[in-house]
Amino acid sequence: MSSHVHIVLPWVVRRTRLPLVSVRCPDCRSGSATTGDGRFRVNANGKLLDVWLLVRCVSCNRTIKLTVHDRAPVRSFDPAALRGYRVNDPGLVASTLLDPRLAQRNRCALDWDGSWRLDAASPWIDEGWPVQIGVAFADPVLVRPERLIAQGLGLSRSQVLRRIKCETPLRRPTSTGFTFTVIP
Ligand SMILES: [Zn+2]
């Protein structure tokens, strides 16, 4: 019976560092910036605050400001967050960068290339039976399933398309767990 699934393997995707930011540098037209050590800039204007996350162009080092808060009333801020902005708290840098609202507000995107790893529980063994693999995301890494599966199984992308059965679209980047079956 070809639909019989022989084993189930768990895979986990983890973040290894902060992703780069895909944003156009006004000076050198490069499209990539890094948070580096992570810095905020806070500007008070009466009772209103502007907060930016500062990133640096990877080509020319120019600082690019990404808006986090735009003229927000001081009293609307959690005091712990306000302190975090002022001391460049690394946890707050990470959560600010990974919050989808930052990319929406600044019309940029996160570039996850080289910023994640795949923990595959056991080596891939082709025993002539379909194998089911469940992928979980420990961090909100955005990756194309096709690419993740190719890396995990050591297959080319065309082999992936031929040998994988999966309900999740293989070419659309996701950070939501999914399951797929490998046909021998
Ligand atoms: Zn630049």
Backbone and ligand atoms as CSV (ligand in chain L), in Angstrom:
chain,resi,resn,atom,element,x,y,z
A,1,MET,N,N,0.851,-1.192,0.000
A,1,MET,CA,C,0.000,0.000,0.000
A,1,MET,C,C,0.886,1.241,0.000
A,2,SER,N,N,0.826,2.018,-1.072
A,2,SER,CA,C,1.802,3.097,-1.243
A,2,SER,C,C,1.573,4.253,-0.279
A,3,SER,N,N,0.376,4.385,0.312
A,3,SER,CA,C,0.132,5.511,1.209
A,3,SER,C,C,0.637,5.210,2.627
A,4,HIS,N,N,1.114,3.980,2.857
A,4,HIS,CA,C,1.604,3.632,4.183
A,4,HIS,C,C,2.844,4.459,4.540
A,5,VAL,N,N,2.804,5.069,5.724
A,5,VAL,CA,C,3.944,5.888,6.148
A,5,VAL,C,C,4.766,5.090,7.149
A,6,HIS,N,N,6.049,4.954,6.867
A,6,HIS,CA,C,6.907,4.068,7.631
A,6,HIS,C,C,7.394,4.702,8.934
A,7,ILE,N,N,8.005,5.883,8.856
A,7,ILE,CA,C,8.496,6.541,10.057
A,7,ILE,C,C,8.151,8.023,10.018
A,8,VAL,N,N,8.126,8.645,11.181
A,8,VAL,CA,C,7.910,10.081,11.269
A,8,VAL,C,C,9.150,10.699,11.905
A,9,LEU,N,N,9.740,11.677,11.216
A,9,LEU,CA,C,10.944,12.330,11.729
A,9,LEU,C,C,10.634,13.777,12.081
A,10,PRO,N,N,11.078,14.253,13.251
A,10,PRO,CA,C,10.888,15.664,13.578
A,10,PRO,C,C,12.091,16.516,13.155
A,11,TRP,N,N,11.808,17.610,12.506
A,11,TRP,CA,C,12.839,18.609,12.169
A,11,TRP,C,C,12.499,19.909,12.886
A,12,VAL,N,N,13.541,20.657,13.281
A,12,VAL,CA,C,13.318,21.956,13.926
A,12,VAL,C,C,14.177,23.021,13.247
A,13,VAL,N,N,13.550,24.163,12.935
A,13,VAL,CA,C,14.254,25.302,12.347
A,13,VAL,C,C,14.533,26.315,13.451
A,14,ARG,N,N,15.787,26.745,13.573
A,14,ARG,CA,C,16.174,27.703,14.618
A,14,ARG,C,C,16.914,28.889,14.013
A,15,ARG,N,N,16.751,30.022,14.668
A,15,ARG,CA,C,17.489,31.221,14.278
A,15,ARG,C,C,18.897,31.142,14.852
A,16,THR,N,N,19.921,31.487,14.047
A,16,THR,CA,C,21.299,31.470,14.542
A,16,THR,C,C,21.822,32.877,14.785
A,17,ARG,N,N,21.196,33.887,14.168
A,17,ARG,CA,C,21.566,35.286,14.390
A,17,ARG,C,C,20.391,36.121,13.894
A,18,LEU,N,N,20.488,37.435,14.044
A,18,LEU,CA,C,19.427,38.279,13.522
A,18,LEU,C,C,19.530,38.348,11.998
A,19,PRO,N,N,18.395,38.366,11.308
A,19,PRO,CA,C,18.449,38.467,9.850
A,19,PRO,C,C,18.912,39.854,9.411
A,20,LEU,N,N,19.360,39.969,8.163
A,20,LEU,CA,C,19.651,41.280,7.576
A,20,LEU,C,C,18.325,41.934,7.185
A,21,VAL,N,N,18.386,43.227,6.888
A,21,VAL,CA,C,17.201,43.961,6.454
A,21,VAL,C,C,17.375,44.307,4.977
A,22,SER,N,N,16.406,43.944,4.164
A,22,SER,CA,C,16.438,44.319,2.749
A,22,SER,C,C,15.837,45.705,2.611
A,23,VAL,N,N,16.705,46.707,2.505
A,23,VAL,CA,C,16.252,48.089,2.407
A,23,VAL,C,C,17.249,48.841,1.525
A,24,ARG,N,N,16.745,49.740,0.672
A,24,ARG,CA,C,17.599,50.443,-0.293
A,24,ARG,C,C,18.407,51.530,0.404
A,25,CYS,N,N,19.753,51.468,0.256
A,25,CYS,CA,C,20.612,52.506,0.827
A,25,CYS,C,C,20.540,53.749,-0.065
A,26,PRO,N,N,20.237,54.938,0.507
A,26,PRO,CA,C,20.123,56.145,-0.317
A,26,PRO,C,C,21.469,56.579,-0.903
A,27,ASP,N,N,22.585,56.139,-0.323
A,27,ASP,CA,C,23.895,56.563,-0.814
A,27,ASP,C,C,24.426,55.654,-1.919
A,28,CYS,N,N,24.544,54.349,-1.631
A,28,CYS,CA,C,25.230,53.462,-2.582
A,28,CYS,C,C,24.271,52.527,-3.303
A,29,ARG,N,N,22.978,52.603,-3.006
A,29,ARG,CA,C,21.930,51.801,-3.661
A,29,ARG,C,C,22.017,50.316,-3.316
A,30,SER,N,N,22.900,49.953,-2.371
A,30,SER,CA,C,22.912,48.565,-1.916
A,30,SER,C,C,21.558,48.257,-1.284
A,31,GLY,N,N,21.177,46.989,-1.261
A,31,GLY,CA,C,19.851,46.654,-0.737
A,31,GLY,C,C,19.880,45.924,0.576
A,32,SER,N,N,20.987,46.010,1.322
A,32,SER,CA,C,21.112,45.172,2.497
A,32,SER,C,C,21.711,45.934,3.669
A,33,ALA,N,N,21.101,45.768,4.849
A,33,ALA,CA,C,21.580,46.469,6.044
A,33,ALA,C,C,21.558,45.522,7.229
A,34,THR,N,N,22.427,45.824,8.216
A,34,THR,CA,C,22.523,44.983,9.404
A,34,THR,C,C,22.242,45.793,10.666
A,35,THR,N,N,21.699,45.129,11.685
A,35,THR,CA,C,21.483,45.817,12.956
A,35,THR,C,C,22.782,45.930,13.738
A,36,GLY,N,N,23.828,45.166,13.342
A,36,GLY,CA,C,25.088,45.196,14.085
A,36,GLY,C,C,24.844,44.849,15.549
A,37,ASP,N,N,25.403,45.650,16.451
A,37,ASP,CA,C,25.196,45.412,17.881
A,37,ASP,C,C,23.800,45.825,18.322
A,38,GLY,N,N,23.122,46.613,17.517
A,38,GLY,CA,C,21.748,47.003,17.831
A,38,GLY,C,C,21.676,48.327,18.568
A,39,ARG,N,N,21.164,49.358,17.896
A,39,ARG,CA,C,21.041,50.669,18.528
A,39,ARG,C,C,19.693,51.286,18.208
A,40,PHE,N,N,19.119,51.953,19.216
A,40,PHE,CA,C,17.910,52.741,19.014
A,40,PHE,C,C,18.284,54.215,19.076
A,41,ARG,N,N,17.442,55.064,18.492
A,41,ARG,CA,C,17.532,56.496,18.743
A,41,ARG,C,C,16.158,56.957,19.196
A,42,VAL,N,N,16.147,57.709,20.321
A,42,VAL,CA,C,14.891,58.215,20.871
A,42,VAL,C,C,14.942,59.738,20.813
A,43,ASN,N,N,13.903,60.346,20.290
A,43,ASN,CA,C,13.846,61.793,20.186
A,43,ASN,C,C,12.548,62.293,20.833
A,44,ALA,N,N,12.712,63.129,21.874
A,44,ALA,CA,C,11.528,63.643,22.570
A,44,ALA,C,C,11.126,64.988,21.974
A,45,ASN,N,N,9.834,65.142,21.761
A,45,ASN,CA,C,9.304,66.374,21.204
A,45,ASN,C,C,8.083,66.752,22.045
A,46,GLY,N,N,8.344,67.505,23.156
A,46,GLY,CA,C,7.252,67.743,24.104
A,46,GLY,C,C,6.853,66.430,24.745
A,47,LYS,N,N,5.569,66.097,24.652
A,47,LYS,CA,C,5.108,64.848,25.259
A,47,LYS,C,C,5.048,63.710,24.240
A,48,LEU,N,N,5.645,63.936,23.084
A,48,LEU,CA,C,5.631,62.903,22.042
A,48,LEU,C,C,7.044,62.354,21.844
A,49,LEU,N,N,7.097,61.069,21.506
A,49,LEU,CA,C,8.400,60.427,21.290
A,49,LEU,C,C,8.475,59.808,19.902
A,50,ASP,N,N,9.637,59.983,19.276
A,50,ASP,CA,C,9.980,59.220,18.076
A,50,ASP,C,C,11.028,58.188,18.492
A,51,VAL,N,N,10.856,56.967,18.016
A,51,VAL,CA,C,11.862,55.934,18.277
A,51,VAL,C,C,12.243,55.299,16.941
A,52,TRP,N,N,13.537,55.197,16.696
A,52,TRP,CA,C,14.026,54.516,15.490
A,52,TRP,C,C,14.944,53.368,15.885
A,53,LEU,N,N,14.964,52.339,15.051
A,53,LEU,CA,C,15.994,51.303,15.130
A,53,LEU,C,C,17.018,51.652,14.052
A,54,LEU,N,N,18.285,51.791,14.463
A,54,LEU,CA,C,19.326,52.177,13.505
A,54,LEU,C,C,19.967,50.927,12.909
A,55,VAL,N,N,20.027,50.871,11.583
A,55,VAL,CA,C,20.719,49.767,10.911
A,55,VAL,C,C,21.804,50.375,10.017
A,56,ARG,N,N,22.783,49.563,9.643
A,56,ARG,CA,C,23.897,50.071,8.826
A,56,ARG,C,C,23.933,49.344,7.491
A,57,CYS,N,N,24.129,50.110,6.417
A,57,CYS,CA,C,24.306,49.536,5.080
A,57,CYS,C,C,25.528,48.613,5.105
A,58,VAL,N,N,25.397,47.391,4.591
A,58,VAL,CA,C,26.529,46.453,4.640
A,58,VAL,C,C,27.622,46.840,3.649
A,59,SER,N,N,27.320,47.682,2.664
A,59,SER,CA,C,28.338,48.088,1.684
A,59,SER,C,C,29.096,49.338,2.116
A,60,CYS,N,N,28.369,50.407,2.501
A,60,CYS,CA,C,29.058,51.687,2.750
A,60,CYS,C,C,28.960,52.139,4.205
A,61,ASN,N,N,28.271,51.348,5.060
A,61,ASN,CA,C,28.228,51.644,6.487
A,61,ASN,C,C,27.313,52.820,6.859
A,62,ARG,N,N,26.619,53.401,5.903
A,62,ARG,CA,C,25.705,54.501,6.194
A,62,ARG,C,C,24.620,54.020,7.164
A,63,THR,N,N,24.274,54.881,8.109
A,63,THR,CA,C,23.197,54.549,9.036
A,63,THR,C,C,21.846,54.837,8.390
A,64,ILE,N,N,20.939,53.876,8.494
A,64,ILE,CA,C,19.582,54.031,7.978
A,64,ILE,C,C,18.638,53.896,9.170
A,65,LYS,N,N,17.678,54.840,9.285
A,65,LYS,CA,C,16.766,54.828,10.424
A,65,LYS,C,C,15.465,54.117,10.045
A,66,LEU,N,N,15.098,53.122,10.846
A,66,LEU,CA,C,13.805,52.472,10.652
A,66,LEU,C,C,12.864,52.942,11.763
A,67,THR,N,N,11.705,53.439,11.377
A,67,THR,CA,C,10.761,53.977,12.359
A,67,THR,C,C,10.132,52.866,13.195
A,68,VAL,N,N,10.233,53.021,14.523
A,68,VAL,CA,C,9.579,52.082,15.439
A,68,VAL,C,C,8.320,52.742,16.004
A,69,HIS,N,N,8.458,53.988,16.483
A,69,HIS,CA,C,7.303,54.768,16.951
A,69,HIS,C,C,7.398,56.155,16.351
A,70,ASP,N,N,6.282,56.675,15.889
A,70,ASP,CA,C,6.253,57.968,15.221
A,70,ASP,C,C,5.331,58.895,16.016
A,71,ARG,N,N,5.918,59.865,16.714
A,71,ARG,CA,C,5.158,60.828,17.500
A,71,ARG,C,C,4.107,60.150,18.390
A,72,ALA,N,N,4.598,59.224,19.228
A,72,ALA,CA,C,3.704,58.506,20.139
A,72,ALA,C,C,3.749,59.181,21.510
A,73,PRO,N,N,2.581,59.345,22.192
A,73,PRO,CA,C,2.562,59.981,23.513
A,73,PRO,C,C,3.457,59.221,24.497
A,74,VAL,N,N,4.263,59.964,25.254
A,74,VAL,CA,C,5.193,59.352,26.208
A,74,VAL,C,C,4.453,58.409,27.154
A,75,ARG,N,N,3.254,58.844,27.593
A,75,ARG,CA,C,2.550,58.027,28.594
A,75,ARG,C,C,2.037,56.703,28.012
A,76,SER,N,N,2.056,56.546,26.678
A,76,SER,CA,C,1.598,55.275,26.093
A,76,SER,C,C,2.697,54.206,26.135
A,77,PHE,N,N,3.913,54.594,26.574
A,77,PHE,CA,C,5.020,53.628,26.583
A,77,PHE,C,C,5.094,52.888,27.908
A,78,ASP,N,N,5.352,51.610,27.845
A,78,ASP,CA,C,5.693,50.817,29.014
A,78,ASP,C,C,7.077,51.297,29.487
A,79,PRO,N,N,7.211,51.674,30.786
A,79,PRO,CA,C,8.496,52.207,31.261
A,79,PRO,C,C,9.672,51.264,31.000
A,80,ALA,N,N,9.428,49.955,31.076
A,80,ALA,CA,C,10.513,48.988,30.831
A,80,ALA,C,C,10.974,49.081,29.378
A,81,ALA,N,N,10.029,49.241,28.447
A,81,ALA,CA,C,10.380,49.348,27.031
A,81,ALA,C,C,11.144,50.655,26.788
A,82,LEU,N,N,10.682,51.715,27.430
A,82,LEU,CA,C,11.338,53.017,27.262
A,82,LEU,C,C,12.799,52.937,27.710
A,83,ARG,N,N,13.008,52.262,28.834
A,83,ARG,CA,C,14.375,52.081,29.328
A,83,ARG,C,C,15.165,51.222,28.335
A,84,GLY,N,N,14.533,50.172,27.824
A,84,GLY,CA,C,15.182,49.286,26.850
A,84,GLY,C,C,15.651,50.043,25.618
A,85,TYR,N,N,14.811,50.994,25.135
A,85,TYR,CA,C,15.216,51.802,23.979
A,85,TYR,C,C,16.440,52.643,24.323
A,86,ARG,N,N,16.448,53.184,25.548
A,86,ARG,CA,C,17.540,54.097,25.917
A,86,ARG,C,C,18.863,53.372,26.153
A,87,VAL,N,N,18.815,52.092,26.588
A,87,VAL,CA,C,20.063,51.358,26.840
A,87,VAL,C,C,20.384,50.362,25.728
A,88,ASN,N,N,19.630,50.419,24.624
A,88,ASN,CA,C,19.845,49.500,23.493
A,88,ASN,C,C,19.806,48.038,23.941
A,89,ASP,N,N,18.754,47.698,24.667
A,89,ASP,CA,C,18.610,46.334,25.169
A,89,ASP,C,C,18.591,45.330,23.999
A,90,PRO,N,N,19.526,44.346,24.008
A,90,PRO,CA,C,19.612,43.416,22.862
A,90,PRO,C,C,18.323,42.627,22.619
A,91,GLY,N,N,17.621,42.252,23.715
A,91,GLY,CA,C,16.362,41.525,23.555
A,91,GLY,C,C,15.306,42.385,22.862
A,92,LEU,N,N,15.306,43.679,23.194
A,92,LEU,CA,C,14.343,44.597,22.585
A,92,LEU,C,C,14.718,44.879,21.125
A,93,VAL,N,N,16.016,44.904,20.828
A,93,VAL,CA,C,16.463,45.046,19.428
A,93,VAL,C,C,15.925,43.866,18.607
A,94,ALA,N,N,16.093,42.646,19.150
A,94,ALA,CA,C,15.644,41.451,18.417
A,94,ALA,C,C,14.134,41.452,18.239
A,95,SER,N,N,13.390,41.710,19.330
A,95,SER,CA,C,11.924,41.633,19.208
A,95,SER,C,C,11.388,42.752,18.319
A,96,THR,N,N,12.047,43.916,18.319
A,96,THR,CA,C,11.619,45.019,17.445
A,96,THR,C,C,11.860,44.668,15.985
A,97,LEU,N,N,13.048,44.099,15.711
A,97,LEU,CA,C,13.377,43.736,14.328
A,97,LEU,C,C,12.440,42.644,13.809
A,98,LEU,N,N,12.109,41.674,14.662
A,98,LEU,CA,C,11.320,40.523,14.215
A,98,LEU,C,C,9.819,40.809,14.226
A,99,ASP,N,N,9.408,41.938,14.800
A,99,ASP,CA,C,7.989,42.297,14.796
A,99,ASP,C,C,7.584,42.683,13.368
A,100,PRO,N,N,6.632,41.962,12.763
A,100,PRO,CA,C,6.267,42.233,11.355
A,100,PRO,C,C,5.857,43.682,11.104
A,101,ARG,N,N,5.413,44.404,12.162
A,101,ARG,CA,C,4.981,45.797,11.961
A,101,ARG,C,C,6.141,46.698,11.551
A,102,LEU,N,N,7.384,46.342,11.955
A,102,LEU,CA,C,8.539,47.170,11.586
A,102,LEU,C,C,8.747,47.145,10.064
A,103,ALA,N,N,8.705,45.937,9.484
A,103,ALA,CA,C,8.902,45.817,8.037
A,103,ALA,C,C,7.754,46.487,7.277
A,104,GLN,N,N,6.524,46.335,7.791
A,104,GLN,CA,C,5.371,46.958,7.122
A,104,GLN,C,C,5.513,48.471,7.123
A,105,ARG,N,N,5.816,49.019,8.297
A,105,ARG,CA,C,5.877,50.469,8.446
A,105,ARG,C,C,6.990,51.078,7.602
A,106,ASN,N,N,8.106,50.364,7.461
A,106,ASN,CA,C,9.265,50.911,6.762
A,106,ASN,C,C,9.423,50.364,5.338
A,107,ARG,N,N,8.446,49.600,4.898
A,107,ARG,CA,C,8.481,49.021,3.542
A,107,ARG,C,C,9.787,48.326,3.249
A,108,CYS,N,N,10.226,47.511,4.203
A,108,CYS,CA,C,11.421,46.714,3.973
A,108,CYS,C,C,11.062,45.259,4.271
A,109,ALA,N,N,12.021,44.375,4.138
A,109,ALA,CA,C,11.769,42.960,4.408
A,109,ALA,C,C,12.978,42.403,5.130
A,110,LEU,N,N,12.782,41.285,5.810
A,110,LEU,CA,C,13.906,40.630,6.471
A,110,LEU,C,C,14.514,39.609,5.522
A,111,ASP,N,N,15.833,39.540,5.510
A,111,ASP,CA,C,16.559,38.607,4.652
A,111,ASP,C,C,17.157,37.523,5.556
A,112,TRP,N,N,16.554,36.342,5.511
A,112,TRP,CA,C,16.933,35.266,6.447
A,112,TRP,C,C,18.076,34.393,5.936
A,113,ASP,N,N,18.629,34.707,4.764
A,113,ASP,CA,C,19.718,33.884,4.223
A,113,ASP,C,C,20.870,33.761,5.229
A,114,GLY,N,N,21.252,32.543,5.548
A,114,GLY,CA,C,22.396,32.324,6.435
A,114,GLY,C,C,22.141,32.642,7.889
A,115,SER,N,N,20.869,32.878,8.262
A,115,SER,CA,C,20.554,33.268,9.642
A,115,SER,C,C,19.788,32.176,10.394
A,116,TRP,N,N,19.724,30.980,9.815
A,116,TRP,CA,C,18.988,29.899,10.470
A,116,TRP,C,C,19.706,28.588,10.228
A,117,ARG,N,N,19.333,27.598,11.056
A,117,ARG,CA,C,19.851,26.251,10.811
A,117,ARG,C,C,18.718,25.252,10.991
A,118,LEU,N,N,18.909,24.108,10.400
A,118,LEU,CA,C,17.906,23.052,10.468
A,118,LEU,C,C,18.459,21.931,11.335
A,119,ASP,N,N,17.753,21.606,12.418
A,119,ASP,CA,C,18.130,20.454,13.237
A,119,ASP,C,C,17.288,19.271,12.795
A,120,ALA,N,N,17.910,18.339,12.088
A,120,ALA,CA,C,17.226,17.135,11.641
A,120,ALA,C,C,17.558,16.034,12.641
A,121,ALA,N,N,16.523,15.406,13.214
A,121,ALA,CA,C,16.711,14.493,14.344
A,121,ALA,C,C,17.554,13.280,13.996
A,122,SER,N,N,17.370,12.721,12.809
A,122,SER,CA,C,18.157,11.543,12.462
A,122,SER,C,C,18.438,11.570,10.972
A,123,PRO,N,N,19.474,10.851,10.545
A,123,PRO,CA,C,19.829,10.896,9.124
A,123,PRO,C,C,18.721,10.310,8.258
A,124,TRP,N,N,18.671,10.765,7.054
A,124,TRP,CA,C,17.667,10.320,6.096
A,124,TRP,C,C,18.011,8.916,5.625
A,125,ILE,N,N,17.086,7.961,5.839
A,125,ILE,CA,C,17.321,6.586,5.405
A,125,ILE,C,C,16.230,6.197,4.420
A,126,ASP,N,N,16.629,5.835,3.230
A,126,ASP,CA,C,15.660,5.445,2.207
A,126,ASP,C,C,15.442,3.941,2.299
A,127,GLU,N,N,14.333,3.552,2.913
A,127,GLU,CA,C,14.084,2.121,3.101
A,127,GLU,C,C,13.027,1.603,2.155
A,128,GLY,N,N,12.670,2.403,1.184
A,128,GLY,CA,C,11.683,1.937,0.224
A,128,GLY,C,C,10.246,2.219,0.631
A,129,TRP,N,N,10.063,2.898,1.754
A,129,TRP,CA,C,8.732,3.276,2.197
A,129,TRP,C,C,8.631,4.805,2.226
A,130,PRO,N,N,7.409,5.302,2.058
A,130,PRO,CA,C,7.264,6.756,2.249
A,130,PRO,C,C,7.631,7.135,3.681
A,131,VAL,N,N,8.291,8.263,3.840
A,131,VAL,CA,C,8.688,8.746,5.157
A,131,VAL,C,C,8.004,10.080,5.396
A,132,GLN,N,N,7.413,10.237,6.584
A,132,GLN,CA,C,6.779,11.512,6.894
A,132,GLN,C,C,7.685,12.328,7.805
A,133,ILE,N,N,7.827,13.621,7.498
A,133,ILE,CA,C,8.671,14.513,8.292
A,133,ILE,C,C,7.842,15.700,8.748
A,134,GLY,N,N,7.914,15.992,10.052
A,134,GLY,CA,C,7.202,17.137,10.613
A,134,GLY,C,C,8.203,18.250,10.906
A,135,VAL,N,N,7.962,19.446,10.340
A,135,VAL,CA,C,8.870,20.576,10.534
A,135,VAL,C,C,8.259,21.547,11.535
A,136,ALA,N,N,9.019,21.896,12.588
A,136,ALA,CA,C,8.563,22.885,13.573
A,136,ALA,C,C,9.513,24.077,13.541
A,137,PHE,N,N,9.002,25.259,13.867
A,137,PHE,CA,C,9.820,26.478,13.894
A,137,PHE,C,C,9.985,26.925,15.343
A,138,ALA,N,N,11.230,26.874,15.855
A,138,ALA,CA,C,11.499,27.349,17.207
A,138,ALA,C,C,11.537,28.877,17.235
A,139,ASP,N,N,11.816,29.509,16.087
A,139,ASP,CA,C,11.876,30.968,15.952
A,139,ASP,C,C,11.121,31.339,14.678
A,140,PRO,N,N,10.692,32.623,14.577
A,140,PRO,CA,C,9.906,33.005,13.389
A,140,PRO,C,C,10.763,33.236,12.146
A,141,VAL,N,N,11.581,32.231,11.798
A,141,VAL,CA,C,12.414,32.297,10.590
A,141,VAL,C,C,11.493,32.157,9.374
A,142,LEU,N,N,11.715,32.978,8.338
A,142,LEU,CA,C,10.895,32.891,7.137
A,142,LEU,C,C,11.707,32.187,6.055
A,143,VAL,N,N,11.240,31.014,5.605
A,143,VAL,CA,C,12.023,30.236,4.642
A,143,VAL,C,C,11.079,29.498,3.691
A,144,ARG,N,N,11.531,29.308,2.437
A,144,ARG,CA,C,10.738,28.531,1.480
A,144,ARG,C,C,10.830,27.043,1.838
A,145,PRO,N,N,9.689,26.345,1.991
A,145,PRO,CA,C,9.734,24.912,2.304
A,145,PRO,C,C,10.600,24.131,1.322
A,146,GLU,N,N,10.508,24.463,0.042
A,146,GLU,CA,C,11.287,23.797,-1.006
A,146,GLU,C,C,12.786,23.808,-0.675
A,147,ARG,N,N,13.264,24.952,-0.217
A,147,ARG,CA,C,14.685,25.121,0.075
A,147,ARG,C,C,15.090,24.361,1.337
A,148,LEU,N,N,14.219,24.440,2.344
A,148,LEU,CA,C,14.474,23.758,3.602
A,148,LEU,C,C,14.525,22.234,3.395
A,149,ILE,N,N,13.585,21.729,2.606
A,149,ILE,CA,C,13.517,20.284,2.359
A,149,ILE,C,C,14.736,19.840,1.540
A,150,ALA,N,N,15.114,20.650,0.529
A,150,ALA,CA,C,16.284,20.308,-0.297
A,150,ALA,C,C,17.528,20.203,0.577
A,151,GLN,N,N,17.683,21.161,1.494
A,151,GLN,CA,C,18.848,21.159,2.388
A,151,GLN,C,C,18.813,19.953,3.328
A,152,GLY,N,N,17.647,19.706,3.921
A,152,GLY,CA,C,17.522,18.638,4.918
A,152,GLY,C,C,17.723,17.253,4.337
A,153,LEU,N,N,17.292,17.049,3.088
A,153,LEU,CA,C,17.376,15.720,2.495
A,153,LEU,C,C,18.561,15.583,1.543
A,154,GLY,N,N,19.276,16.684,1.274
A,154,GLY,CA,C,20.377,16.635,0.317
A,154,GLY,C,C,19.883,16.356,-1.095
A,155,LEU,N,N,18.718,16.898,-1.442
A,155,LEU,CA,C,18.161,16.709,-2.783
A,155,LEU,C,C,18.229,18.026,-3.544
A,156,SER,N,N,18.171,17.951,-4.877
A,156,SER,CA,C,18.052,19.174,-5.669
A,156,SER,C,C,16.599,19.650,-5.577
A,157,ARG,N,N,16.362,20.925,-5.966
A,157,ARG,CA,C,14.992,21.442,-5.864
A,157,ARG,C,C,14.050,20.715,-6.828
A,158,SER,N,N,14.566,20.272,-7.992
A,158,SER,CA,C,13.675,19.559,-8.913
A,158,SER,C,C,13.329,18.181,-8.349
A,159,GLN,N,N,14.290,17.551,-7.644
A,159,GLN,CA,C,13.989,16.273,-6.984
A,159,GLN,C,C,12.945,16.471,-5.892
A,160,VAL,N,N,13.063,17.601,-5.169
A,160,VAL,CA,C,12.093,17.888,-4.115
A,160,VAL,C,C,10.698,17.937,-4.718
A,161,LEU,N,N,10.550,18.651,-5.840
A,161,LEU,CA,C,9.223,18.802,-6.447
A,161,LEU,C,C,8.671,17.457,-6.904
A,162,ARG,N,N,9.551,16.528,-7.312
A,162,ARG,CA,C,9.091,15.216,-7.781
A,162,ARG,C,C,8.778,14.265,-6.638
A,163,ARG,N,N,9.535,14.369,-5.537
A,163,ARG,CA,C,9.461,13.303,-4.522
A,163,ARG,C,C,8.721,13.687,-3.250
A,164,ILE,N,N,8.231,14.903,-3.178
A,164,ILE,CA,C,7.589,15.361,-1.938
A,164,ILE,C,C,6.099,15.526,-2.142
A,165,LYS,N,N,5.338,15.052,-1.176
A,165,LYS,CA,C,3.910,15.370,-1.128
A,165,LYS,C,C,3.688,16.269,0.077
A,166,CYS,N,N,3.096,17.438,-0.164
A,166,CYS,CA,C,2.980,18.421,0.909
A,166,CYS,C,C,1.780,19.312,0.646
A,167,GLU,N,N,0.985,19.555,1.691
A,167,GLU,CA,C,-0.199,20.416,1.561
A,167,GLU,C,C,0.198,21.891,1.531
A,168,THR,N,N,1.334,22.220,2.174
A,168,THR,CA,C,1.796,23.611,2.232
A,168,THR,C,C,2.467,23.961,0.900
A,169,PRO,N,N,2.162,25.148,0.325
A,169,PRO,CA,C,2.840,25.523,-0.924
A,169,PRO,C,C,4.356,25.539,-0.732
A,170,LEU,N,N,5.091,24.847,-1.617
A,170,LEU,CA,C,6.527,24.660,-1.402
A,170,LEU,C,C,7.343,25.901,-1.699
A,171,ARG,N,N,6.781,26.824,-2.504
A,171,ARG,CA,C,7.586,27.977,-2.932
A,171,ARG,C,C,7.271,29.241,-2.173
A,172,ARG,N,N,6.248,29.220,-1.327
A,172,ARG,CA,C,5.899,30.443,-0.590
A,172,ARG,C,C,6.579,30.421,0.778
A,173,PRO,N,N,7.385,31.449,1.105
A,173,PRO,CA,C,8.085,31.451,2.393
A,173,PRO,C,C,7.098,31.354,3.563
A,174,THR,N,N,7.469,30.573,4.569
A,174,THR,CA,C,6.593,30.387,5.720
A,174,THR,C,C,7.423,30.320,6.993
A,175,SER,N,N,6.785,30.603,8.131
A,175,SER,CA,C,7.414,30.332,9.421
A,175,SER,C,C,6.444,29.539,10.285
A,176,THR,N,N,5.516,28.881,9.621
A,176,THR,CA,C,4.537,28.037,10.299
A,176,THR,C,C,4.899,26.573,10.039
A,177,GLY,N,N,4.831,25.756,11.080
A,177,GLY,CA,C,5.191,24.342,10.947
A,177,GLY,C,C,4.343,23.635,9.912
A,178,PHE,N,N,4.903,22.592,9.304
A,178,PHE,CA,C,4.170,21.812,8.302
A,178,PHE,C,C,4.722,20.391,8.273
A,179,THR,N,N,4.002,19.533,7.582
A,179,THR,CA,C,4.390,18.131,7.474
A,179,THR,C,C,4.463,17.762,5.987
A,180,PHE,N,N,5.425,16.914,5.645
A,180,PHE,CA,C,5.456,16.448,4.248
A,180,PHE,C,C,5.868,14.984,4.214
A,181,THR,N,N,5.598,14.355,3.076
A,181,THR,CA,C,5.913,12.948,2.902
A,181,THR,C,C,6.910,12.799,1.758
A,182,VAL,N,N,7.930,11.981,1.993
A,182,VAL,CA,C,8.937,11.715,0.959
A,182,VAL,C,C,8.605,10.374,0.322
A,183,ILE,N,N,8.436,10.394,-0.991
A,183,ILE,CA,C,8.133,9.179,-1.728
A,183,ILE,C,C,9.461,8.534,-2.145
A,184,PRO,N,N,9.626,7.203,-1.935
A,184,PRO,CA,C,10.912,6.583,-2.277
A,184,PRO,C,C,11.199,6.646,-3.794
L,1,ZN,ZN,ZN,25.229,52.076,1.291
